[in-house]
Amino acid sequence: MDLSNTNLLLASLIWGSIGIGYFIYGKRQQSIVPWIGGLLMIVASYFASSALVMSLICLALMVGVHLLVKQGY
């Protein structure tokens, strides 16, 4: 991770925070889909090489979690 890139740091902070929210929600509700989605968002915010890639991955994860929860998983 390039710590001199402020866009990457800000995106990592935002998506990591949202991922922690999903993770805690999934753990408290005992629902595996938001729990795994949050964990993947945290990992994506750590390993993504650019803010755009990170944002696209995390948005896709959010849509995936929403659709899976809506279907009853």
N, C-alpha and C positions, 0 to 999 in steps of 0.2 A: 504494500500500500504506500502510495506517495503522500507523505504527510505535509508536503508543501502545497498541495492542490486543495484549495479551500472548498471548491465545488464538491470534490469527492468526500471531504470530511463532513460537510454539511449534509450531503445526501446520505452518507453512512449514519450520521446521527439520527436523521429523520426516519429512515427505513429500519434501522436497528431498534429505535424506540417503538415503532409500530409493531415490529416483530415481537418485542418483549410483551407488548400488550396482548397480542394474539396468543402468545405462549402462556401467559398468566391466565387469560380467559379460558383457554382450552384445559389447563390444569384444574382450575376451580370448577368448571362445568363438567369435568371428566369426559371431554369430547376430544377424540384423537385427531380429527381433521384440523381444527384451529391450532392445536398444540404442535403438530408437525409443520403446519404452514408457518407458524411463528418461528420455529426452530430453523426452518429453511431460509426465512427472511433474515434472521440474525446471521446465518452463515453466508448468505449472499452479500450482506452489507460488509462483511469482513473480507471476502475473497474477490469481489468484483473489481475489474481493472479500471473502470470509468464510471462516472456518475450516471451517464445515459444507460449503460448496460445494467447497472445496479437498479435503476428506476424501472426499466423494462421487465427485469426478472421479478422484482417485488410486486409490480402491478399485475403481472401474470399470476403470481402466487395468490394475490388477494382475490382476483377473479376466480381462480380455481377453488379456493376455500369457500368463497360465497356460493358458487354453483354446487359444490359437493354438500354443503350444509343445507342448501335449499332442497336438494334431492333426498335429504334425510340421513346422510352419513354422519 
